[in-house]
Amino acid sequence: MTHSDVDVTVDLDALISQLSLEEKVSLLTGRDFWSTVAIERIGLRSMTLSDGPSGVRGPEWDERSPSLNLPSASALSASFDPEIAYRYGRVAASEARRKGVDVVLGPTINMHRSPLGGRHFEAFSEDPRLTAELAAFYVRGLQDAGVGATPKHYIANDYETDRFTADTQVSEKALREVYLLAFERAVVESHAWLVMSSYNSINGTTATESDLLTTPLVDEWGFDGVVVSDWTAVRSVDSAKADQHLVMPGPIGPWGDALVAAVTAGEIHESTIDEKVRRILRLAVRVGALGGEPQPVDCEDGVMFAREAAAEGMVLLENRGELPWDASSLRSVAVLGSNAEQARTQGGGSATVVPERVDPPLECLTKALPGVDVRYAVGALNQVGLAGFPAEQITNPVTGLPGARVEFLDADGVQIFAEDRLATEYVWFGGDAPIAPARTVRAAFTLTPQRDEQIELGCAVTGPARVWIDGELRIDEVISPEGEDLGAALLSPGVAAVPVELRAGVPVEVRFAVELGERDGALAGALAFTVGGRPRQAAPEQLIAEAVRLAAEADVAVVVVGTNAKVESEGFDRDTLALPGHQDALVEAVAAVNPRTVVIVNSGSPVLMPWRDKVAASLLGWFGGQEFGHALVDVLLGAVEPGGRLPTTWPSAQEDVPVLDVTPRDGAVVYEEGIHIGYRAWLRADAAPAYWFGHGVGYTTFEIGGLSVSGALAPDGYVEAAVTVTNTGDRAGKHVVLLFAERPDSTVERPARWFVGHAVVRLAAGDTTRAFITVTARDLAHWDAGWAYEPGGFTLRAGATAVDLPLSAAVRLEA
């Protein structure tokens, strides 16, 4: 029996009867930022929750307790492989157990409604069925190991702008057919133990008070778990009347004494409170926090899985006979672009973890090609904000060891806490540091540069800040956050920096201080700041000229382009799909002098590629996790197949995108496109993107044929579609067969074509197999105040993308 099927055998009602009203209510708000309240006399310990869609951070955001940094959700989805999703969840469960975490706050299964969505990288796909299948396997992987999964954010939270207050206006048909589907499968099929309610409103009611928490979640799907709020999403005691069960963070919140008073006054029945407590206790039994113990997770090596998963998600967009490379034939390689040296392995915000190490593409290529002349030029600057200094370059002035000293002072300037840290980027979001009572926080270290360099050195923080460099006060100003949202001080602090000349081996003493002032509210115990550097701005034409010189002299050129921390992150949406800075100009210039130019796209969501027809190959690496560099080398040198296919349509021009808007107007985001998002919207608009949903090629070739369907469909039945797949190339490879349905003569509103299933096929050279895809009647159903089944004929089409569908077969849905 798996953990997902564990029966709750503890007599929960007997335990509830032992609790006072005050004790019951106390269980419904967090003990602190990341944990729940314990009641030892009934055997209930505290449960720890942790952010973790792409790794499990644990209750502290601290480089001294590093986390495995897995590839982003868009990279996972690009694998199209439920087995990878299951293993991903299981590896995350192993990390959770290692860090004492009971509940992982993921997966994020909001939709890729618009490519401008700021957390696009953190979600799976533009297609509801693909998202639903992968989400169900991810949840199962976590919970089979005894760790709670939390599909989020429920519901229609597909944008970041004004996310705390905006109202999503969306039809019931679109909710049911698109936005709720992944949550439904995660609950009905994988029995998710939690669901996270979102910040936004839906059709005028804030999510934490919405009837959607009851119908369909409880009444129709049978959800018996805990609805936990997004942090600070519960705003009033009225939300206790809804099927909202746990308020985070704590200990201060809108329930507490106010909820006790509401029950005492008869405004809320105590049985309502009992049901919420019952769900909390049921979760505790499931994770081993009540009447049991957490069990260790028997799991594969997480680092090796991260490397495999990164390659499985990489999408070879173009390949004009260039890849894979034969390392023995290479004499020189030019590696170009900021992201080659400072690759992005993850997006910004709450999904961020601190990995133990990240080996960038430049370093991995250099090590993989001994004897090859590998040269690097930045080509185009892409870093924004400040990067912290690595431990090997900083010395703690107190201990003399690698790292920095951080001190917390009270209003009288007396030290009340100190930490010896191994980095200069800091986030306190829970933990032991006394953020709320502190009035000043200081950091100090000695920087010993490894090379001569001109940089800008400073701080990223919110509040009055000062920085001394070699004893001289160089920065003294009040720094404001970039944005007005509740979390802007944490996610988007302002930056102040000054030019500094660094000399290799010459130490530089750095001291920093920020004044905190009085702090209250839900985030009073949170603080983030960075003391770091960024490259001194140079003339773009000068940087490109140096890159062009190296490219012209090399056998091949690798240009790594991508987004940066101000483009893809929680807390804000994008305003453009163009690559930041002068990266497009860099690619154009390099491709003009070296016909063997390969471009690596290091982004979590679509970017424009105006040069895509001018390069020898382009490879989408996504945010590939900590093993991104190693996985990239594996793919470039042909050790493994680039296994990804696009889970989202990529445009050639921003103005072509059918669904683009993410900005509330008069407080609302109107989903006026209804059920037509992603490739559905492109088909409806009769427009051509750069790359369709499903696009991607490998290092071998495949042929498919012989699509057949077994019989007709009853409203509660299914059929098997079968396709013959042959590897016609000279090496083993992976192929993804996609299956779509059409009903052009339908009497109800439908997409022009919609995805109903797929098969992942792996074959040796010359081998043939028969791939099977199950199609259920529900895949052909539509919402009309309930699931309805329009009888008659449907066409199934099989192929490689949303438009490359050479095979067709008819299937009939019986009345």
ZAVO-170768 format. One record per residue (C-alpha): residue number from 1; x, y, z; residue in one letter. Coordinates in steps of 0.5 Angstrom, whole numbers, plus 2048, in hexadecimal, padded with zeros to 3 digits. Example, Ala and Ser with C-alpha at 12.3 -4.5 7.8 and 13.67 -1.06 7.14 Angstrom:
2
   k  xx  yy  zz r
   1 819 7F7 810 A
   2 81B 7FE 80E S
***
This chain:
815
   k  xx  yy  zz r
   1 800 800 800 M
   2 803 807 7FE T
   3 802 80D 803 H
   4 7FD 810 7FE S
   5 7F8 80A 800 D
   6 7FA 80A 807 V
   7 7F3 80A 80B D
   8 7F3 80F 811 V
   9 7F2 80A 817 T
  10 7F3 80F 81D V
  11 7EC 810 820 D
  12 7EC 818 81E L
  13 7E5 819 821 D
  14 7E8 817 828 A
  15 7EE 81B 828 L
  16 7EA 821 826 I
  17 7E5 820 82B S
  18 7EB 821 830 Q
  19 7ED 828 82D L
  20 7EA 82F 830 S
  21 7E7 834 82B L
  22 7ED 838 82C E
  23 7F2 832 82A E
  24 7EE 830 824 K
  25 7EE 837 821 V
  26 7F6 837 823 S
  27 7F7 831 81E L
  28 7F4 835 818 L
  29 7FA 83B 818 T
  30 801 839 817 G
  31 806 839 81D R
  32 80A 83E 819 D
  33 80C 83F 812 F
  34 80D 837 810 W
  35 80A 833 816 S
  36 804 831 819 T
  37 802 831 820 V
  38 803 82B 824 A
  39 7FF 828 82A I
  40 803 823 82E E
  41 7FE 820 832 R
  42 7FA 81D 82C I
  43 801 81B 829 G
  44 801 820 824 L
  45 807 823 822 R
  46 809 829 81D S
  47 809 828 816 M
  48 80E 82C 811 T
  49 80C 82F 80B L
  50 811 831 805 S
  51 811 834 7FF D
  52 813 82F 7FA G
  53 810 82F 7F3 P
  54 817 82E 7F0 S
  55 81B 82C 7F6 G
  56 81A 82C 7FE V
  57 81D 832 801 R
  58 81A 830 808 G
  59 818 835 80E P
  60 81F 839 80D E
  61 821 83D 807 W
  62 829 83B 808 D
  63 82F 839 804 E
  64 831 835 80A R
  65 82C 830 809 S
  66 82C 830 801 P
  67 826 82D 7FD S
  68 826 828 7F7 L
  69 824 82D 7F1 N
  70 820 829 7EC L
  71 81E 82C 7E5 P
  72 818 831 7E5 S
  73 811 82E 7E4 A
  74 811 830 7DD S
  75 817 82C 7DC A
  76 814 826 7DF L
  77 80E 827 7DB S
  78 812 827 7D5 A
  79 814 820 7D6 S
  80 80D 81E 7D5 F
  81 80E 818 7D9 D
  82 80A 816 7DF P
  83 80F 812 7E2 E
  84 814 818 7E2 I
  85 80F 81B 7E6 A
  86 80E 816 7EB Y
  87 815 815 7EC R
  88 816 81D 7ED Y
  89 810 81C 7F2 G
  90 814 817 7F6 R
  91 81B 81A 7F5 V
  92 817 820 7F8 A
  93 814 81C 7FE A
  94 81B 819 7FF S
  95 81E 821 800 E
  96 818 822 804 A
  97 819 81D 809 R
  98 821 81F 809 R
  99 81F 826 80C K
 100 819 824 810 G
 101 814 826 80C V
 102 80D 823 80C D
 103 809 827 807 V
 104 80C 829 800 V
 105 808 82F 7FD L
 106 808 82D 7F6 G
 107 807 82B 7F0 P
 108 805 832 7ED T
 109 800 830 7E8 I
 110 7FD 837 7E6 N
 111 7FC 837 7DE M
 112 801 83A 7D9 H
 113 7FC 83F 7D7 R
 114 800 845 7D5 S
 115 808 844 7D4 P
 116 808 84B 7D8 L
 117 806 847 7DE G
 118 80C 849 7E3 G
 119 80C 842 7E6 R
 120 80B 83E 7DF H
 121 811 83A 7E1 F
 122 80E 837 7E7 E
 123 808 834 7E4 A
 124 808 82F 7DF F
 125 804 830 7D8 S
 126 7FF 834 7D4 E
 127 7FB 82D 7D4 D
 128 7F7 82B 7D9 P
 129 7F7 824 7D8 R
 130 7FF 824 7D8 L
 131 7FF 828 7DE T
 132 7FA 823 7E1 A
 133 7FE 81D 7E0 E
 134 804 81F 7E2 L
 135 802 822 7E8 A
 136 7FE 81C 7EA A
 137 805 818 7EA F
 138 809 81D 7ED Y
 139 804 81D 7F3 V
 140 804 816 7F3 R
 141 80B 816 7F3 G
 142 80B 81A 7F9 L
 143 806 817 7FD Q
 144 808 810 7FC D
 145 80E 812 800 A
 146 80A 814 806 G
 147 80B 81C 804 V
 148 805 820 803 G
 149 804 823 7FC A
 150 800 82A 7FB T
 151 7FE 82C 7F4 P
 152 7FD 833 7F4 K
 153 7FB 839 7F3 H
 154 7F3 837 7F3 Y
 155 7F1 83A 7EE I
 156 7F2 83F 7E8 A
 157 7F8 842 7EB N
 158 7FC 842 7E4 D
 159 7FF 849 7E5 Y
 160 803 84D 7EA E
 161 801 854 7E9 T
 162 7FD 856 7EF D
 163 7FC 84F 7F1 R
 164 7FA 851 7F8 F
 165 7F4 855 7F6 T
 166 7F2 853 7EF A
 167 7EC 850 7ED D
 168 7EC 84A 7E7 T
 169 7E6 84B 7E3 Q
 170 7E5 844 7E0 V
 171 7DF 840 7DD S
 172 7DD 839 7E1 E
 173 7DE 836 7DA K
 174 7E5 838 7DA A
 175 7E6 837 7E1 L
 176 7E4 82F 7E1 R
 177 7E7 82E 7DA E
 178 7EE 831 7DB V
 179 7F0 834 7E2 Y
 180 7ED 82F 7E6 L
 181 7EF 829 7E3 L
 182 7F6 828 7E5 A
 183 7F3 829 7EC F
 184 7EE 824 7EB E
 185 7F2 81E 7E9 R
 186 7F7 820 7EF A
 187 7F2 81F 7F4 V
 188 7ED 819 7F0 V
 189 7F3 815 7EE E
 190 7F9 816 7F2 S
 191 7F5 818 7F9 H
 192 7F9 81F 7FA A
 193 7F9 820 801 W
 194 7F9 828 801 L
 195 7F7 82D 7FC V
 196 7FA 834 7FC M
 197 7F4 83A 7FC S
 198 7F7 840 7F8 S
 199 7F7 847 7F9 Y
 200 7F3 84A 7F3 N
 201 7EB 84A 7F3 S
 202 7E7 846 7EE I
 203 7E1 849 7EB N
 204 7E0 84E 7F1 G
 205 7E2 849 7F7 T
 206 7E9 849 7FA T
 207 7EC 842 7F9 A
 208 7EC 840 801 T
 209 7E5 842 801 E
 210 7E2 83F 7FB S
 211 7DD 839 7FA D
 212 7E2 836 7F5 L
 213 7E5 833 7FB L
 214 7DF 82F 7FD T
 215 7DC 82E 7F6 T
 216 7E0 82B 7F2 P
 217 7E6 829 7F7 L
 218 7E2 826 7FC V
 219 7DB 824 7FA D
 220 7DD 821 7F3 E
 221 7E4 81F 7F4 W
 222 7E4 81D 7FB G
 223 7EA 821 7FD F
 224 7EB 81F 804 D
 225 7F1 823 805 G
 226 7F3 82A 808 V
 227 7F2 830 804 V
 228 7F8 834 806 V
 229 7F8 83C 804 S
 230 7FE 83F 800 D
 231 802 843 805 W
 232 7FE 849 808 T
 233 7F8 847 803 A
 234 7F3 846 809 V
 235 7F0 84D 80A R
 236 7EA 84D 80F S
 237 7E7 848 814 V
 238 7E1 847 80E D
 239 7E6 842 80B S
 240 7E5 83D 810 A
 241 7DE 83C 80E K
 242 7E1 839 807 A
 243 7E5 833 806 D
 244 7EB 837 808 Q
 245 7EF 833 80D H
 246 7F6 835 80F L
 247 7F8 83D 80F V
 248 7FF 83E 80E M
 249 804 841 810 P
 250 803 841 818 G
 251 802 842 81E P
 252 7FF 849 81C I
 253 7F9 848 817 G
 254 7F2 84A 816 P
 255 7EF 844 81A W
 256 7F1 843 821 G
 257 7EE 847 826 D
 258 7E9 84A 821 A
 259 7E7 843 81F L
 260 7E6 840 826 V
 261 7E1 847 827 A
 262 7DD 845 820 A
 263 7DC 83E 823 V
 264 7DA 840 82A T
 265 7D5 845 827 A
 266 7D2 840 822 G
 267 7D4 843 81C E
 268 7D8 83D 81A I
 269 7D6 836 81C H
 270 7DB 832 820 E
 271 7DA 82C 81C S
 272 7DD 830 816 T
 273 7E3 831 81B I
 274 7E3 82A 81C D
 275 7E3 828 815 E
 276 7EA 82C 814 K
 277 7ED 829 81A V
 278 7EB 822 817 R
 279 7EF 824 811 R
 280 7F5 826 814 I
 281 7F5 820 818 L
 282 7F4 81C 812 R
 283 7FA 81F 80F L
 284 7FE 81E 815 A
 285 7FD 816 815 V
 286 7FF 816 80E R
 287 806 819 80F V
 288 807 816 815 G
 289 806 81C 81A A
 290 800 818 81E L
 291 801 811 820 G
 292 807 810 81C G
 293 80E 812 819 E
 294 810 814 812 P
 295 813 80F 80E Q
 296 81A 80F 80B P
 297 819 810 803 V
 298 81D 80A 7FF D
 299 81F 80F 7F9 C
 300 823 80F 7F3 E
 301 829 814 7F3 D
 302 826 81B 7F3 G
 303 82C 81E 7EF V
 304 82C 819 7EA M
 305 825 819 7E9 F
 306 825 821 7E8 A
 307 82A 820 7E3 R
 308 826 81B 7DF E
 309 820 81F 7E0 A
 310 823 825 7DD A
 311 825 822 7D7 A
 312 81E 81E 7D6 E
 313 81B 825 7D6 G
 314 820 829 7D1 M
 315 81D 82A 7CB V
 316 821 82A 7C4 L
 317 81D 830 7C0 L
 318 821 830 7BA E
 319 827 82B 7B8 N
 320 82A 82C 7B1 R
 321 82F 826 7B1 G
 322 833 82A 7B7 E
 323 831 826 7BD L
 324 834 821 7C0 P
 325 83B 823 7C0 W
 326 841 81E 7BF D
 327 845 820 7C5 A
 328 84B 81D 7C1 S
 329 84A 822 7BB S
 330 84A 828 7BF L
 331 850 82D 7C0 R
 332 84D 833 7C2 S
 333 847 835 7C5 V
 334 844 83D 7C7 A
 335 840 83D 7CD V
 336 83C 843 7CD L
 337 837 847 7D1 G
 338 835 849 7D8 S
 339 831 843 7DA N
 340 837 83E 7D8 A
 341 83B 840 7DE E
 342 835 842 7E2 Q
 343 82F 83D 7E0 A
 344 828 83E 7E3 R
 345 827 837 7E6 T
 346 820 839 7E9 Q
 347 81B 83F 7E9 G
 348 81A 844 7EE G
 349 816 845 7F4 G
 350 813 83F 7F9 S
 351 815 83A 7F4 A
 352 81C 83C 7F5 T
 353 821 837 7F9 V
 354 828 837 7FB V
 355 82C 832 7F8 P
 356 833 82F 7FA E
 357 836 831 7F4 R
 358 835 832 7ED V
 359 83A 831 7E7 D
 360 838 836 7E1 P
 361 838 834 7DA P
 362 83F 837 7D9 L
 363 843 833 7DE E
 364 83F 82D 7DC C
 365 841 82D 7D5 L
 366 848 82F 7D7 T
 367 849 829 7DB K
 368 845 824 7D6 A
 369 84A 827 7D0 L
 370 851 826 7D3 P
 371 856 828 7CD G
 372 851 82C 7CA V
 373 852 834 7CA D
 374 84C 836 7CE V
 375 84C 83E 7CE R
 376 846 842 7D1 Y
 377 844 849 7D0 A
 378 83E 84C 7D3 V
 379 83B 84F 7CD G
 380 835 852 7D0 A
 381 834 854 7D7 L
 382 82D 851 7DA N
 383 82E 851 7E2 Q
 384 82A 856 7E5 V
 385 82A 857 7ED G
 386 830 855 7F1 L
 387 833 84E 7F1 A
 388 835 84C 7F8 G
 389 83D 84A 7F9 F
 390 83F 843 7F9 P
 391 841 840 800 A
 392 848 83F 7FD E
 393 849 846 7FC Q
 394 847 849 802 I
 395 84A 848 809 T
 396 846 849 810 N
 397 849 84F 814 P
 398 848 84B 81A V
 399 849 844 819 T
 400 84E 845 814 G
 401 84B 83F 810 L
 402 847 840 809 P
 403 841 844 80A G
 404 83E 84A 80D A
 405 83B 84C 814 R
 406 834 84F 814 V
 407 832 852 81B E
 408 82B 854 81D F
 409 82B 85A 822 L
 410 825 85D 826 D
 411 823 864 827 A
 412 829 866 82C D
 413 82E 863 827 G
 414 82F 85D 82B V
 415 830 856 827 Q
 416 82B 851 828 I
 417 82D 84C 823 F
 418 832 84A 81E A
 419 833 845 819 E
 420 839 843 815 D
 421 837 842 80E R
 422 83A 83F 808 L
 423 837 844 803 A
 424 835 84B 802 T
 425 82E 84A 7FF E
 426 829 84A 805 Y
 427 822 848 806 V
 428 81F 847 80D W
 429 818 845 80C F
 430 817 841 813 G
 431 81D 83E 817 G
 432 820 840 81D D
 433 822 847 81B A
 434 81F 84D 81F P
 435 81C 851 819 I
 436 817 854 81D A
 437 81A 857 823 P
 438 820 859 81F A
 439 821 860 81D R
 440 828 85F 819 T
 441 82B 859 816 V
 442 832 85A 814 R
 443 837 855 80F A
 444 83E 855 80E A
 445 843 851 80A F
 446 84A 852 807 T
 447 84A 851 7FF L
 448 850 84E 7FC T
 449 84F 84E 7F4 P
 450 851 849 7F0 Q
 451 853 84D 7EA R
 452 853 855 7E8 D
 453 84C 857 7E7 E
 454 848 85E 7E6 Q
 455 842 85D 7EA I
 456 83C 860 7ED E
 457 83C 85E 7F5 L
 458 836 860 7F9 G
 459 830 85D 7FD C
 460 829 85B 7FB A
 461 824 85C 801 V
 462 81E 860 803 T
 463 81F 866 808 G
 464 825 86B 80A P
 465 82B 867 808 A
 466 833 869 808 R
 467 839 865 805 V
 468 840 867 807 W
 469 845 864 803 I
 470 84C 864 806 D
 471 84A 868 80B G
 472 847 86E 807 E
 473 83F 86F 807 L
 474 83D 86E 800 R
 475 836 86D 800 I
 476 831 871 805 D
 477 82A 871 802 E
 478 823 86F 803 V
 479 821 869 7FE I
 480 81A 868 7FC S
 481 818 861 7F9 P
 482 816 861 7F2 E
 483 80E 860 7F3 G
 484 809 861 7F8 E
 485 806 85A 7F9 D
 486 806 857 800 L
 487 80D 853 7FE G
 488 810 858 7FA A
 489 815 859 800 A
 490 817 852 800 L
 491 817 850 7F8 L
 492 819 857 7F5 S
 493 81D 85B 7F9 P
 494 820 861 7F6 G
 495 828 862 7F5 V
 496 82D 867 7F7 A
 497 834 865 7F4 A
 498 83B 869 7F2 V
 499 841 868 7EE P
 500 847 864 7F1 V
 501 84D 862 7EE E
 502 84F 85B 7F0 L
 503 856 858 7EF R
 504 857 850 7F0 A
 505 85A 84E 7F7 G
 506 859 855 7FA V
 507 854 855 800 P
 508 84E 85A 800 V
 509 84A 85B 807 E
 510 843 85B 806 V
 511 83E 85D 80B R
 512 836 85E 80B F
 513 831 861 80F A
 514 829 862 80E V
 515 825 865 813 E
 516 81E 861 814 L
 517 81A 865 818 G
 518 813 863 81B E
 519 810 85D 818 R
 520 809 85A 818 D
 521 805 856 814 G
 522 805 84F 811 A
 523 80C 850 80E L
 524 80F 853 814 A
 525 814 84E 815 G
 526 816 84E 80E A
 527 81C 851 80B L
 528 821 850 805 A
 529 827 854 803 F
 530 82D 853 7FE T
 531 834 856 7FF V
 532 837 854 7F8 G
 533 839 857 7F1 G
 534 838 857 7EA R
 535 83C 858 7E4 P
 536 83E 860 7E2 R
 537 83A 862 7DC Q
 538 83E 862 7D6 A
 539 83C 864 7CF A
 540 838 85F 7CC P
 541 83B 85F 7C5 E
 542 842 85E 7C9 Q
 543 83F 858 7CC L
 544 83C 855 7C6 I
 545 843 856 7C2 A
 546 847 852 7C6 E
 547 842 84C 7C6 A
 548 842 84D 7BE V
 549 84A 84D 7BE R
 550 84A 846 7C2 L
 551 844 843 7BE A
 552 847 844 7B8 A
 553 84E 841 7BA E
 554 84A 83B 7BD A
 555 848 834 7BA D
 556 841 835 7BD V
 557 83D 83B 7C1 A
 558 839 839 7C7 V
 559 834 83F 7C9 V
 560 831 83F 7CF V
 561 82B 844 7D0 V
 562 825 844 7D5 G
 563 821 848 7D9 T
 564 823 84B 7E0 N
 565 821 84C 7E7 A
 566 81D 852 7E5 K
 567 819 84F 7E0 V
 568 816 848 7E2 E
 569 814 848 7EA S
 570 80F 848 7EF E
 571 80C 84F 7F0 G
 572 80C 852 7E9 F
 573 80A 850 7E2 D
 574 80E 851 7DC R
 575 80D 857 7D7 D
 576 811 854 7D1 T
 577 813 84E 7CE L
 578 819 850 7CC A
 579 820 84E 7CE L
 580 822 854 7D3 P
 581 828 858 7D1 G
 582 82C 857 7CB H
 583 82C 84F 7CA Q
 584 828 84F 7C4 D
 585 82D 854 7C1 A
 586 833 84F 7C3 L
 587 830 849 7C0 V
 588 82F 84C 7BA E
 589 836 84F 7BA A
 590 839 848 7BC V
 591 835 844 7B6 A
 592 837 849 7B1 A
 593 83E 847 7B2 V
 594 83E 83F 7B4 N
 595 839 83B 7B0 P
 596 839 836 7B6 R
 597 836 83A 7BB T
 598 832 836 7C0 V
 599 82D 83A 7C5 V
 600 82B 838 7CC I
 601 825 83B 7CF V
 602 825 83C 7D6 N
 603 81E 83E 7D8 S
 604 818 83B 7DB G
 605 813 83E 7D7 S
 606 812 840 7CF P
 607 817 845 7CD V
 608 817 848 7C6 L
 609 81D 845 7C1 M
 610 81D 84A 7BB P
 611 824 846 7B9 W
 612 821 83F 7B9 R
 613 822 83E 7B2 D
 614 829 841 7B2 K
 615 82C 83C 7B6 V
 616 82F 835 7B6 A
 617 82B 832 7BC A
 618 827 835 7C1 S
 619 825 831 7C8 L
 620 821 833 7CD L
 621 824 831 7D4 G
 622 81E 835 7D8 W
 623 820 836 7E0 F
 624 824 82F 7E0 G
 625 825 82F 7E7 G
 626 82C 82E 7EB Q
 627 82E 829 7E6 E
 628 82D 82D 7E0 F
 629 834 82E 7DD G
 630 835 826 7DE H
 631 82F 824 7DA A
 632 830 82A 7D5 L
 633 837 827 7D3 V
 634 834 820 7D3 D
 635 82F 822 7CE V
 636 834 826 7CA L
 637 839 820 7C9 L
 638 833 81B 7C8 G
 639 834 817 7CE A
 640 82D 818 7CF V
 641 827 81A 7CB E
 642 824 821 7CC P
 643 81D 81E 7CE G
 644 818 824 7CF G
 645 813 826 7CA R
 646 80F 82D 7CB L
 647 80A 82D 7D1 P
 648 808 834 7CE T
 649 807 837 7C8 T
 650 80D 83C 7C6 W
 651 80C 842 7C2 P
 652 810 846 7BD S
 653 80D 84D 7BF A
 654 80A 84F 7C5 Q
 655 804 853 7C1 E
 656 802 84C 7BE D
 657 801 849 7C5 V
 658 7F9 848 7C5 P
 659 7F9 848 7CD V
 660 7FE 84D 7D0 L
 661 7FA 851 7D5 D
 662 7FC 850 7DC V
 663 7FB 857 7DF T
 664 7F5 859 7E3 P
 665 7F0 85E 7E1 R
 666 7EC 861 7E6 D
 667 7EE 85C 7EA G
 668 7EC 856 7E6 A
 669 7F0 851 7E1 V
 670 7EA 84F 7DC V
 671 7EC 848 7D9 Y
 672 7E8 84A 7D3 E
 673 7EB 845 7CF E
 674 7E7 83F 7D3 G
 675 7EA 838 7D1 I
 676 7EE 83B 7CC H
 677 7F5 83B 7CE I
 678 7FC 839 7CC G
 679 7FC 835 7C5 Y
 680 7F4 835 7C5 R
 681 7F4 83D 7C5 A
 682 7F9 83D 7BF W
 683 7F5 838 7BB L
 684 7EF 83C 7BD R
 685 7F3 842 7BA A
 686 7F6 83F 7B4 D
 687 7FC 841 7B6 A
 688 803 83E 7B5 A
 689 808 83E 7BB P
 690 80F 83D 7BB A
 691 80F 836 7BE Y
 692 808 832 7C0 W
 693 806 82E 7C6 F
 694 80A 828 7C5 G
 695 810 82A 7C1 H
 696 817 827 7C2 G
 697 81B 823 7BE V
 698 821 81E 7C1 G
 699 827 81A 7BE Y
 700 823 815 7BA T
 701 81D 815 7B6 T
 702 816 811 7B7 F
 703 810 80F 7B2 E
 704 809 80E 7B5 I
 705 804 80B 7B1 G
 706 7FE 806 7B2 G
 707 7F9 80A 7B7 L
 708 7F4 806 7B9 S
 709 7EE 806 7BF V
 710 7EB 801 7C2 S
 711 7E3 802 7C2 G
 712 7DE 807 7C4 A
 713 7DE 80B 7CB L
 714 7D8 80A 7D0 A
 715 7D8 811 7D4 P
 716 7DB 80D 7DA D
 717 7E0 809 7D5 G
 718 7E7 809 7D2 Y
 719 7EA 807 7CB V
 720 7F1 806 7CA E
 721 7F5 809 7C4 A
 722 7FB 806 7C1 A
 723 800 808 7BD V
 724 806 805 7BA T
 725 80D 808 7BB V
 726 814 807 7B8 T
 727 81A 80A 7B9 N
 728 81D 80B 7B2 T
 729 824 80E 7B4 G
 730 82A 80B 7B6 D
 731 82A 80C 7BE R
 732 825 80B 7C3 A
 733 821 810 7C5 G
 734 81A 813 7C8 K
 735 814 815 7C4 H
 736 80D 818 7C7 V
 737 807 816 7C3 V
 738 801 81B 7C5 L
 739 7FA 81A 7C4 L
 740 7F5 81F 7C3 F
 741 7ED 81F 7C2 A
 742 7E9 823 7BD E
 743 7E1 824 7BC R
 744 7E1 82A 7B7 P
 745 7D9 829 7B6 D
 746 7D8 829 7BE S
 747 7D2 82D 7C0 T
 748 7D6 82F 7C7 V
 749 7DC 834 7C7 E
 750 7E2 830 7C7 R
 751 7E9 831 7C5 P
 752 7EB 830 7BE A
 753 7EF 82A 7C0 R
 754 7F1 828 7C7 W
 755 7F6 823 7CA F
 756 7F3 81D 7CD V
 757 7FA 819 7CE G
 758 801 817 7CC H
 759 806 811 7CC A
 760 80D 811 7CE V
 761 811 80C 7CA V
 762 818 80B 7CA R
 763 81B 806 7C5 L
 764 822 803 7C3 A
 765 824 805 7BB A
 766 820 801 7B6 G
 767 81B 7FF 7BC D
 768 813 7FF 7BB T
 769 80E 7FF 7C0 T
 770 806 800 7C1 R
 771 805 806 7C6 A
 772 7FE 806 7C9 F
 773 7FA 80C 7CC I
 774 7F4 80C 7D0 T
 775 7EE 811 7CE V
 776 7E9 811 7D3 T
 777 7E2 814 7D2 A
 778 7E3 81A 7D7 R
 779 7E9 81C 7D2 D
 780 7E3 81D 7CD L
 781 7DE 820 7D2 A
 782 7DC 828 7D3 H
 783 7DA 82C 7D9 W
 784 7D3 82E 7D9 D
 785 7D0 82F 7E0 A
 786 7D3 828 7E1 G
 787 7D8 823 7DC W
 788 7D4 822 7D6 A
 789 7D5 81D 7D0 Y
 790 7D3 81F 7C9 E
 791 7D2 818 7C5 P
 792 7D5 817 7BE G
 793 7DB 817 7BB G
 794 7E2 81A 7BD F
 795 7E9 81A 7B9 T
 796 7EF 818 7BC L
 797 7F5 81A 7B9 R
 798 7FC 818 7BB A
 799 803 81B 7BA G
 800 809 81F 7BD A
 801 806 826 7BE T
 802 7FF 82A 7BE A
 803 7FF 82A 7B7 V
 804 804 825 7B4 D
 805 7FF 81F 7B5 L
 806 7FF 81B 7AF P
 807 7FB 815 7B1 L
 808 7F3 815 7B3 S
 809 7EE 810 7B5 A
 810 7E7 811 7B7 A
 811 7E4 80F 7BE V
 812 7DC 810 7C0 R
 813 7DA 812 7C6 L
 814 7D3 80E 7C8 E
 815 7CD 812 7CB A
***
